[in-house]
């Protein structure tokens, strides 16, 4: 059998003298932003209002498109006051 090749590296002593402390300095994590419940409720209310308005506008656009496809226009009716 072949004998292991000699290494030029020095051997490391793995015998622990105690707990080793990491010497890498790290910044502490940034504090989490505080979310106020009032701000969250206002944001939710705004998003609901925007969603309802966008949905209503989409229905109006679809209605106008269907009416123009069918051939109906407001000019078909004459209003007399």
N, CA, C and O of each residue as an XYZ file, in Angstrom:
324
protein
N       0.827     -1.172      0.000
C       0.000      0.000      0.000
C       0.870      1.232      0.000
O       2.003      1.228      0.481
N       0.313      2.273     -0.547
C       1.050      3.532     -0.607
C       0.826      4.331      0.670
O      -0.259      4.322      1.252
N       1.844      4.998      1.073
C       1.708      5.847      2.264
C       1.196      7.220      1.832
O       1.458      7.643      0.706
N       0.461      7.934      2.719
C      -0.051      9.249      2.343
C       1.092     10.218      2.078
O       2.154     10.148      2.697
N       0.841     11.124      1.139
C       1.853     12.124      0.801
C       1.981     13.129      1.929
O       0.984     13.490      2.554
N       3.187     13.582      2.194
C       3.344     14.591      3.242
C       2.749     15.930      2.776
O       2.846     16.291      1.603
N       2.133     16.656      3.719
C       1.515     17.943      3.405
C       2.384     19.053      3.953
O       2.979     18.906      5.021
N       2.464     20.145      3.249
C       3.262     21.276      3.718
C       2.466     22.172      4.667
O       3.031     23.085      5.269
N       1.176     21.925      4.805
C       0.357     22.739      5.701
C       0.584     22.292      7.135
O       0.868     21.128      7.417
N       0.448     23.263      8.028
C       0.575     22.920      9.440
C      -0.742     22.319      9.920
O      -1.818     22.673      9.438
N      -0.635     21.426     10.853
C      -1.850     20.803     11.373
C      -2.563     21.782     12.317
O      -1.944     22.644     12.942
N      -3.848     21.617     12.391
C      -4.677     22.492     13.218
C      -5.072     21.732     14.469
O      -5.470     20.569     14.403
N      -4.960     22.386     15.590
C      -5.371     21.769     16.842
C      -6.865     22.001     17.015
O      -7.322     23.140     17.103
N      -7.609     20.919     17.062
C      -9.056     21.026     17.203
C      -9.518     20.930     18.648
O     -10.718     20.933     18.920
N      -8.588     20.846     19.560
C      -8.956     20.802     20.973
C      -9.485     22.179     21.357
O      -8.789     23.181     21.193
N     -10.712     22.231     21.869
C     -11.328     23.524     22.165
C     -10.974     23.952     23.583
O     -11.033     23.160     24.523
N     -10.605     25.221     23.713
C     -10.308     25.794     25.028
C     -11.577     26.385     25.631
O     -11.559     26.814     26.785
N     -12.629     26.418     24.916
C     -13.885     27.035     25.326
C     -14.631     27.456     24.073
O     -14.254     27.079     22.963
N     -15.648     28.207     24.241
C     -16.434     28.660     23.094
C     -15.663     29.732     22.356
O     -15.213     30.716     22.943
N     -15.519     29.527     21.064
C     -14.828     30.537     20.257
C     -15.848     31.571     19.810
O     -16.961     31.237     19.404
N     -15.457     32.803     19.892
C     -16.346     33.894     19.523
C     -15.964     34.367     18.133
O     -14.785     34.510     17.811
N     -16.972     34.605     17.322
C     -16.720     35.095     15.978
C     -16.158     36.508     16.055
O     -16.639     37.345     16.819
N     -15.135     36.753     15.255
C     -14.531     38.080     15.253
C     -15.063     38.939     14.106
O     -14.551     40.031     13.861
N     -16.078     38.457     13.412
C     -16.660     39.234     12.323
C     -17.621     40.249     12.926
O     -18.554     39.888     13.643
N     -17.383     41.511     12.629
C     -18.259     42.555     13.164
C     -19.415     42.771     12.186
O     -19.216     42.958     10.986
N     -20.603     42.740     12.731
C     -21.785     42.929     11.901
C     -22.615     44.060     12.475
O     -22.660     44.276     13.686
N     -23.283     44.789     11.555
C     -24.208     45.821     12.005
C     -25.479     45.135     12.493
O     -25.883     44.109     11.946
N     -26.101     45.695     13.509
C     -27.365     45.095     13.965
C     -28.428     45.279     12.875
O     -28.358     46.233     12.101
N     -29.387     44.393     12.811
C     -30.425     44.529     11.787
C     -31.232     45.800     12.018
O     -31.431     46.210     13.162
N     -31.698     46.425     10.941
C     -32.476     47.656     11.116
C     -33.799     47.344     11.801
O     -34.340     46.251     11.639
N     -34.315     48.288     12.557
C     -35.594     48.031     13.238
C     -36.717     47.926     12.214
O     -36.705     48.610     11.191
N     -37.666     47.079     12.496
C     -38.801     46.894     11.590
C     -39.670     48.148     11.631
O     -39.890     48.717     12.700
N     -40.166     48.581     10.462
C     -41.012     49.778     10.463
C     -42.321     49.499     11.193
O     -42.926     48.437     11.047
N     -42.728     50.460     11.962
C     -43.963     50.305     12.717
C     -45.143     50.658     11.818
O     -45.159     51.714     11.186
N     -46.114     49.780     11.766
C     -47.313     50.020     10.969
C     -48.440     50.378     11.919
O     -48.829     49.591     12.782
N     -48.950     51.577     11.738
C     -50.058     52.027     12.577
C     -51.350     51.497     11.961
O     -51.513     51.522     10.742
N     -52.244     51.030     12.781
C     -53.481     50.420     12.285
C     -54.321     51.431     11.525
O     -54.980     51.070     10.550
N     -54.314     52.697     11.948
C     -55.098     53.723     11.251
C     -54.597     53.894      9.823
O     -55.401     54.038      8.902
N     -53.274     53.881      9.623
C     -52.726     54.014      8.279
C     -53.121     52.818      7.421
O     -53.447     52.984      6.246
N     -53.098     51.637      7.982
C     -53.461     50.441      7.238
C     -54.928     50.489      6.838
O     -55.273     50.116      5.717
N     -55.804     50.949      7.744
C     -57.226     51.036      7.441
C     -57.488     52.080      6.353
O     -58.323     51.861      5.476
N     -56.778     53.215      6.405
C     -56.941     54.238      5.371
C     -56.500     53.692      4.021
O     -57.173     53.911      3.014
N     -55.377     52.984      3.993
C     -54.878     52.420      2.743
C     -55.866     51.407      2.189
O     -56.121     51.383      0.985
N     -56.427     50.567      3.060
C     -57.406     49.581      2.615
C     -58.661     50.263      2.074
O     -59.212     49.832      1.061
N     -59.113     51.317      2.739
C     -60.313     52.028      2.285
C     -60.070     52.673      0.923
O     -60.947     52.652      0.060
N     -58.880     53.247      0.729
C     -58.551     53.845     -0.567
C     -58.523     52.787     -1.659
O     -59.042     53.013     -2.752
N     -57.926     51.641     -1.377
C     -57.840     50.584     -2.377
C     -59.230     50.055     -2.743
O     -59.480     49.743     -3.908
N     -60.128     49.952     -1.773
C     -61.492     49.500     -2.049
C     -62.206     50.517     -2.926
O     -62.870     50.136     -3.890
N     -62.083     51.804     -2.612
C     -62.734     52.852     -3.405
C     -62.202     52.853     -4.836
O     -62.977     52.954     -5.787
N     -60.897     52.743     -4.990
C     -60.300     52.721     -6.331
C     -60.786     51.485     -7.097
O     -61.080     51.581     -8.289
N     -60.873     50.346     -6.444
C     -61.337     49.126     -7.091
C     -62.782     49.241     -7.568
O     -63.107     48.802     -8.671
N     -63.652     49.828     -6.744
C     -65.055     49.997     -7.135
C     -65.172     50.944     -8.317
O     -65.942     50.680     -9.240
N     -64.422     52.047     -8.307
C     -64.477     53.016     -9.407
C     -63.972     52.388    -10.704
O     -64.582     52.571    -11.757
N     -62.876     51.657    -10.637
C     -62.327     51.024    -11.839
C     -63.302     49.983    -12.388
O     -63.480     49.885    -13.602
N     -63.931     49.210    -11.510
C     -64.898     48.199    -11.951
C     -66.103     48.864    -12.609
O     -66.585     48.391    -13.639
N     -66.597     49.963    -12.021
C     -67.742     50.676    -12.602
C     -67.377     51.253    -13.967
O     -68.174     51.168    -14.901
N     -66.191     51.835    -14.098
C     -65.768     52.373    -15.396
C     -65.639     51.266    -16.439
O     -65.989     51.466    -17.603
N     -65.143     50.112    -16.032
C     -65.027     48.990    -16.969
C     -66.409     48.557    -17.445
O     -66.588     48.264    -18.628
N     -67.398     48.511    -16.536
C     -68.759     48.153    -16.945
C     -69.349     49.185    -17.897
O     -70.042     48.815    -18.845
N     -69.090     50.468    -17.668
C     -69.586     51.523    -18.559
C     -68.968     51.372    -19.945
O     -69.667     51.466    -20.954
N     -67.662     51.137    -19.993
C     -66.993     50.981    -21.289
C     -67.540     49.755    -22.026
O     -67.775     49.820    -23.233
N     -67.742     48.653    -21.326
C     -68.300     47.456    -21.959
C     -69.720     47.733    -22.442
O     -70.094     47.302    -23.533
N     -70.515     48.445    -21.647
C     -71.879     48.788    -22.059
C     -71.906     49.656    -23.302
O     -72.709     49.414    -24.202
N     -71.042     50.664    -23.371
C     -70.971     51.530    -24.553
C     -70.529     50.731    -25.770
O     -71.052     50.927    -26.866
N     -69.569     49.831    -25.584
C     -69.102     49.014    -26.706
C     -70.218     48.114    -27.233
O     -70.369     47.971    -28.447
N     -70.999     47.510    -26.347
C     -72.100     46.644    -26.774
C     -73.172     47.467    -27.479
O     -73.702     47.044    -28.506
N     -73.496     48.644    -26.932
C     -74.521     49.481    -27.556
C     -74.090     49.948    -28.940
O     -74.913     49.987    -29.855
N     -72.834     50.300    -29.113
C     -72.381     50.731    -30.437
C     -72.319     49.550    -31.405
O     -72.525     49.732    -32.605
N     -72.039     48.353    -30.909
C     -72.013     47.175    -31.766
C     -73.418     46.820    -32.255
O     -73.601     46.392    -33.395
N     -74.409     47.004    -31.375
C     -75.792     46.720    -31.731
C     -76.325     47.791    -32.679
O     -77.200     47.508    -33.497
N     -75.816     48.999    -32.583
C     -76.240     50.069    -33.464
C     -77.076     51.132    -32.772
O     -77.619     52.013    -33.439
N     -77.192     51.072    -31.468
C     -77.980     52.051    -30.737
C     -77.124     53.278    -30.440
O     -75.960     53.155    -30.061
N     -77.707     54.460    -30.613
C     -77.044     55.712    -30.246
C     -78.059     56.586    -29.527
O     -79.262     56.398    -29.704
N     -77.609     57.524    -28.730
C     -78.551     58.435    -28.067
C     -79.273     59.339    -29.070
O     -80.292     59.937    -28.725
N     -78.777     59.449    -30.280
C     -79.424     60.296    -31.288
C     -80.745     59.695    -31.761
O     -81.536     60.372    -32.418
N     -80.983     58.442    -31.432
C     -82.228     57.802    -31.833
C     -83.440     58.400    -31.117
O     -84.568     58.251    -31.587
N     -83.222     59.071    -29.993
C     -84.318     59.614    -29.206
C     -84.291     61.127    -29.275
O     -83.230     61.750    -29.300
N     -85.493     61.710    -29.306
C     -85.618     63.178    -29.346
C     -86.351     63.603    -28.078
O     -87.458     63.140    -27.799
N     -85.722     64.483    -27.321
C     -86.323     64.976    -26.082
C     -86.909     66.358    -26.321
O     -86.255     67.234    -26.886
N     -88.131     66.540    -25.893
C     -88.771     67.844    -26.009
C     -89.084     68.330    -24.607
O     -89.637     67.600    -23.785
N     -88.725     69.560    -24.356
C     -88.968     70.125    -23.039
C     -90.095     71.122    -23.112
O     -90.460     71.717    -22.097
